């Protein structure tokens, strides 16, 4: 879950990162810079995050027809992972 949140934050920050790099290169070459387009940068970050959420929904496997099996402790003290099992057909 934390990796998903961090990846969305990175996508939201990408426009600002690229703009900052471009601005540094432009300033070193002596080009005059205007004001920072905050609205465009924030809007583009929001669009990238929204597209990633849509892609997650579109490409994530569907588990509605399956049964959730929670994590269980094992005899050696470890914990087995949680998973989904296919529902068994009713006789």
Beta strands, then each sheet from edge to edge (+ up, - down):
strand 1: 66-69
strand 2: 83-86
sheet 1: 1+ 2-
end
